[in-house]
């Protein structure tokens, strides 16, 4: 009989197939180790280096590719496919399962090193539910890993667009915009509690913040129509950021601490060096006080006033959590927004 594991925020246990989950203290406790994200001096050397574990595995993976494979999954660094982000796509047609056993193992090593320990286990659950497992996903390589030239490894498939770039993309956290999502246990239409959704703990924290708002704050924070479920929603706006939603700078001390926890919850799944780069980017753009938090009435599953769709956005930070009918999460963080 499969062992049951309870995710933080789940209402019931779920069976685990193919692997045991590591025992963790929960997303909130792990995230508490992430320092406060606020204004500070920018650090020029933040971000993953080409010698980071994921990036060195990318270089080893690249060397194993045969000529026919390179024709199919390798591209110049400036190829337009590299910067795309979608919620369900094959960046190339071959799957990881089409590769040799050694190449599959290297892809798994790369991916594991992009994640925190708990984040990796959550992604494995998500990938099993959404696409039949990690080996069903697709990877492409841009540029020349293992040299002094820029490069990026990109993984795509249902509910994931994730990257390893050795800091080749200047000023961009995660190597560019990313996507992560989940349809828990394969259910396209989730219930109001998002039972067993590996990312809903983030939605729970956002709604805890909303519950502290007074009537005036709720009127500011809540709008009717949700934004589009697409990459254009997280285009960075810089000085053109609209005054939609509620400014974090207007919150009280307790509410700002809850925003801090929300940011930590968002960063929990990822490796420490990417977390540090997000912190540096956000700090360079003025810190969390420059962010605005918006909730959307549209897509309220169960009409229970627990908002499934919300957005945290600043001049060079855009995190769109769209939890209806299941979780889609779009994320784009840079040191500054591109000039128009």
Secondary structure, DSSP 8 states (H G I E B T S, - for coil): ---EE--TT-SS-EE--SS-----S-HHHHHTTS---------TT-S--TTSHHHHHHHHHHHH--HHHHHHHEE-TT-GGGG---SB--SSSS-GGGS-HHHHHHHHHHHHHTB-HHHHHHHHHHHHHHHSSGGGSEEEEEE-TTSSS-EEEEEEEBTEEEEE-TT-STTBGGGS-EEEEE-GGG-SS--TT-TT-TTHHHHHHHHHHHHT--HHHHHHHEESS---SSGGGG---GGG----SEEGGGS-HHHHHHHHHHHHHHHTTB-HHHHHHHHHHHHHTT-GGG-EEEEESTT-GGGSS--SEEEEEETTEEEEEE-SSSEEEEEEEBSS----
